[in-house]
């Protein structure tokens, strides 16, 4: 009877840990697929798209995860195969400086214009 209790306890913990691992993998899968752009439905992520291309990429992401690839390795694979445009959040490099710095530049120029208008109004 003592062993039966231990067996039930072990099975219970293994069941919950398996479900937690599966839920975590599913969460990571959805995170990755939400950050990949569907090349067919250009305005949607592959998570939201039901095109054949998006479904094949979802399957490929799942396959890469089962092979043990990390999130960064999966993004790198897709970037190398399809180019930087497939990622919704491109990396900060020499080709994307303008993309990342433009909002900051616009904010500074707009702030300077507004500041100048208020200084001129006060004088």
C-alpha positions as CSV (number, residue, x, y, z in Angstrom):
1,X,0.0,0.0,0.0
2,X,2.9,2.3,0.8
3,X,4.3,1.8,-2.7
4,X,1.0,2.5,-4.3
5,X,0.9,5.9,-2.7
6,X,4.3,6.7,-3.9
7,X,3.4,5.5,-7.4
8,X,0.3,7.7,-7.5
9,X,2.3,10.7,-6.2
10,X,5.0,10.2,-8.9
11,X,2.5,9.8,-11.6
12,X,0.6,12.9,-10.5
13,X,3.7,15.1,-10.5
14,X,4.9,13.7,-13.8
15,X,1.5,14.4,-15.4
16,X,1.5,18.0,-14.2
17,X,5.1,18.7,-15.1
18,X,4.4,17.2,-18.6
19,X,1.4,19.5,-19.0
20,X,3.4,22.5,-17.8
21,X,6.2,21.8,-20.3
22,X,3.7,21.3,-23.1
23,X,2.0,24.6,-22.2
24,X,5.3,26.4,-22.1
25,X,6.3,25.1,-25.5
26,X,2.9,26.1,-26.9
27,X,3.4,29.6,-25.5
28,X,6.8,29.9,-27.1
29,X,5.5,28.5,-30.4
30,X,2.8,31.2,-30.4
31,X,5.3,33.9,-29.5
32,X,7.6,32.9,-32.4
33,X,4.8,32.6,-34.9
34,X,3.3,36.0,-33.9
35,X,6.7,37.6,-34.7
36,X,7.0,36.0,-38.2
37,X,5.4,37.8,-41.1
38,X,3.4,35.8,-43.7
39,X,4.9,36.4,-47.1
40,X,1.6,35.6,-48.8
41,X,-0.8,37.6,-46.6
42,X,1.7,40.5,-46.1
43,X,-0.2,42.2,-43.4
44,X,-0.6,39.2,-41.1
45,X,1.7,37.1,-38.9
46,X,1.9,33.4,-39.6
47,X,0.0,32.9,-36.3
48,X,-3.0,34.7,-37.7
49,X,-2.8,33.5,-41.3
50,X,-4.4,30.3,-42.6
51,X,-2.5,30.3,-45.9
52,X,-0.7,27.1,-47.0
53,X,2.6,28.9,-46.6
54,X,1.8,30.1,-43.1
55,X,0.8,26.6,-42.1
56,X,4.0,25.1,-43.5
57,X,6.0,27.7,-41.5
58,X,4.0,26.9,-38.3
59,X,4.9,23.2,-38.8
60,X,8.6,24.2,-39.4
61,X,8.7,26.2,-36.2
62,X,7.2,23.3,-34.3
63,X,9.8,20.9,-35.9
64,X,12.7,23.3,-35.0
65,X,11.4,23.5,-31.4
66,X,11.3,19.7,-31.2
67,X,14.8,19.5,-32.5
68,X,15.9,21.6,-29.5
69,X,16.6,24.9,-31.3
70,X,16.3,28.1,-29.2
71,X,14.1,31.0,-30.1
72,X,17.1,33.0,-31.3
73,X,18.2,30.1,-33.6
74,X,14.8,29.8,-35.1
75,X,14.6,33.5,-35.9
76,X,18.1,33.3,-37.3
77,X,17.1,30.4,-39.5
78,X,14.1,32.2,-40.9
79,X,16.1,35.5,-41.4
80,X,18.8,33.6,-43.3
81,X,16.2,31.8,-45.5
82,X,13.7,34.6,-46.2
83,X,15.5,37.8,-45.3
84,X,15.1,40.4,-42.5
85,X,11.6,41.4,-43.7
86,X,10.1,38.2,-42.4
87,X,10.6,39.4,-38.8
88,X,8.2,41.9,-37.3
89,X,10.9,43.0,-34.9
90,X,14.1,43.4,-37.0
91,X,17.5,43.5,-35.2
92,X,19.4,46.8,-34.7
93,X,22.1,46.7,-37.3
94,X,23.6,48.9,-40.0
95,X,20.7,48.2,-42.4
96,X,18.1,49.2,-39.8
97,X,19.6,52.2,-38.1
98,X,17.2,54.5,-39.9
99,X,14.2,52.4,-39.0
100,X,15.0,52.4,-35.3
101,X,16.3,56.0,-35.0
102,X,13.6,57.7,-37.1
103,X,11.0,57.8,-34.3
104,X,13.5,59.3,-31.9
105,X,14.6,61.8,-34.4
106,X,11.0,62.8,-35.2
107,X,10.3,63.2,-31.5
108,X,13.4,65.4,-31.0
109,X,12.6,67.6,-34.0
110,X,8.9,67.9,-33.0
111,X,9.9,68.8,-29.4
112,X,12.3,71.5,-30.7
113,X,9.6,72.9,-32.9
114,X,7.1,73.0,-30.1
115,X,9.7,74.5,-27.7
116,X,10.5,77.2,-30.2
117,X,6.8,78.0,-30.7
118,X,6.3,78.4,-27.0
119,X,9.5,80.5,-26.6
120,X,8.4,82.8,-29.4
121,X,4.9,83.1,-27.9
122,X,6.3,84.2,-24.6
123,X,8.5,86.9,-26.1
